[in-house]
Amino acid sequence: MIEDAPGEADHPAVALANTRHRTGDELADTDAAAGWLRRRGHPVRLDEAALARLVALRGAVRDVLLAAGTGTAPAPAAVTLVNEAVRAAPGADLLVWDADGPRSRHQSAAGSPLADLLGAFAADAVALLVGPDADRLAECGAPGCVRLLVRTHGRRQWCSTRCGDRVRAARHYARTRDAAT
């Protein structure tokens, strides 16, 4: 099991986006996804259709979070998918992305347990994008790592100690190799 990136405990959307990482996919099949959800406190039963919805939402959430981190607009389909998931959850904020960037708009609805869970992930993405942590959202700076993090301080660049150690070891190796030649 991979350690949580900074921000995953506070933002389930970041945790969902990080289920696909350099070493694997925690939503690879229904058993893996159910295990990941259970570890996060969501004992929801999944069939193949539910897994497909969860994986699609992960892609959309990742797209909107990365877009915010880079200052670009996400794919309209990603915003639509996030909003569809939010609409299925009771009393959630919808993501509105216009020329001024992300903002939220509240809407109430009722849904199934799975829809509520997906809506909670999507609503957290909206809250993160329009909240005080939005400017601290970043992609891990380690080469080959695709995980997101919420910076705990301005200089934080890596999602985990492992990524930081890998980068520092590579830098040290490059310095010692260059010094030897």
C-alpha positions in Angstrom: 0.0 0.0 0.0 1.3 3.5 -0.9 1.4 6.2 1.7 -1.2 9.0 1.5 -0.1 12.2 -0.3 -0.5 15.5 1.6 -4.2 16.5 1.4 -5.7 13.1 0.8 -7.0 12.9 4.4 -8.7 16.2 4.1 -9.8 16.0 0.5 -11.3 12.7 -0.7 -11.2 14.0 -4.3 -7.4 14.1 -4.1 -7.4 10.6 -2.7 -9.6 9.4 -5.6 -7.4 11.1 -8.2 -4.4 9.4 -6.7 -5.8 5.9 -6.9 -3.9 5.5 -10.2 -0.2 6.0 -9.5 3.2 5.0 -10.8 3.1 1.5 -9.2 -0.5 0.5 -10.0 -4.2 1.2 -10.0 -6.2 0.8 -6.8 -9.4 0.7 -8.9 -8.2 -2.0 -11.2 -11.2 -4.2 -10.6 -14.3 -4.4 -8.4 -12.4 -6.2 -5.5 -9.5 -3.7 -5.5 -11.9 -0.7 -5.7 -14.1 -2.1 -2.9 -11.0 -2.6 -0.8 -9.9 1.0 -1.4 -13.3 2.3 -0.6 -13.5 0.2 2.6 -10.2 1.5 3.8 -11.5 5.0 3.3 -14.6 4.2 5.4 -17.0 3.6 2.5 -18.2 -0.1 2.5 -20.1 0.2 -0.8 -20.7 -2.8 -3.0 -19.6 -2.4 -6.6 -20.5 -4.2 -9.8 -18.8 -3.6 -13.1 -21.1 -0.7 -14.0 -20.5 1.0 -10.6 -16.8 0.5 -11.0 -16.9 2.1 -14.5 -18.7 5.1 -13.0 -16.1 5.4 -10.2 -13.2 5.2 -12.7 -14.8 7.7 -15.0 -15.3 10.1 -12.1 -11.7 9.6 -11.1 -10.6 10.7 -14.5 -12.8 13.8 -14.5 -11.8 14.8 -11.0 -8.1 14.4 -11.9 -8.7 16.5 -15.0 -10.3 19.4 -13.1 -7.8 19.3 -10.3 -4.8 19.2 -12.7 -6.4 22.1 -14.7 -6.7 24.2 -11.6 -3.1 23.4 -10.6 -1.8 24.5 -14.0 -4.1 27.5 -14.5 -5.8 26.0 -17.5 -9.4 25.2 -18.2 -10.3 21.5 -17.9 -12.1 19.5 -20.7 -15.8 20.5 -20.7 -16.7 16.8 -20.4 -14.8 16.6 -17.1 -16.7 19.5 -15.7 -20.0 18.0 -16.9 -19.2 14.6 -15.3 -18.2 16.2 -12.0 -21.5 18.2 -12.0 -23.5 15.1 -12.9 -22.0 13.3 -9.9 -22.6 16.3 -7.6 -26.3 16.6 -8.7 -26.9 13.0 -7.7 -25.8 13.7 -4.1 -28.1 15.5 -1.7 -27.3 19.2 -1.1 -24.0 19.7 -2.9 -22.2 22.5 -4.7 -21.9 22.3 -8.5 -18.7 23.3 -10.3 -19.1 26.3 -12.6 -16.0 27.1 -14.7 -16.1 30.3 -16.6 -13.6 32.9 -17.8 -13.0 33.9 -14.2 -12.1 30.3 -13.2 -13.8 27.8 -10.9 -16.6 28.8 -8.5 -19.5 26.8 -6.9 -23.3 26.9 -7.1 -25.4 25.0 -4.6 -28.1 22.5 -5.7 -30.1 19.9 -3.8 -31.1 16.4 -5.0 -31.5 12.9 -3.6 -29.6 9.8 -4.8 -28.6 6.2 -4.1 -25.7 5.2 -1.7 -23.3 4.9 -4.7 -24.5 8.1 -6.2 -24.1 9.8 -2.8 -20.6 8.5 -2.5 -19.6 9.6 -6.1 -21.3 12.9 -5.4 -19.3 13.4 -2.2 -16.0 12.9 -4.1 -17.2 15.3 -6.8 -18.5 17.9 -4.3 -15.1 17.7 -2.5 -13.4 18.5 -5.8 -15.6 21.5 -6.2 -15.0 22.6 -2.6 -11.2 22.2 -3.1 -11.2 24.1 -6.4 -13.1 27.1 -5.0 -11.7 27.0 -1.4 -8.6 28.2 0.4 -6.5 25.1 -0.5 -6.9 25.6 -4.3 -3.7 27.5 -4.7 -1.8 24.8 -2.8 -2.9 22.0 -5.2 0.0 20.6 -7.1 1.3 17.6 -9.1 4.2 15.7 -7.5 7.5 17.0 -8.8 9.2 13.6 -9.0 9.8 12.3 -12.5 7.4 9.6 -13.4 5.0 10.3 -10.5 1.5 11.3 -11.5 0.0 11.8 -8.0 -1.5 15.1 -6.7 -0.9 16.7 -3.4 -2.1 19.7 -1.4 1.1 21.5 -0.3 1.5 21.7 3.5 4.1 24.4 3.0 5.3 26.5 0.0 8.4 24.5 -0.7 6.8 21.0 -0.7 7.2 19.4 -4.1 6.7 15.7 -3.6 3.7 13.5 -2.7 5.7 11.2 -0.4 9.0 10.7 1.3 9.7 7.9 -1.2 9.4 10.3 -4.1 11.6 12.9 -2.4 14.2 10.3 -1.5 14.2 9.0 -5.1 14.8 12.5 -6.5 17.5 13.3 -4.0 19.2 9.9 -4.7 19.1 10.6 -8.4 20.6 14.1 -7.9 23.3 12.7 -5.7 24.1 9.9 -8.2 24.3 12.5 -11.0 26.7 14.7 -9.0 29.0 11.9 -8.0 29.0 10.4 -11.5 29.8 13.8 -13.0 32.6 14.4 -10.5 34.2 11.0 -11.3 34.4 11.8 -15.0 
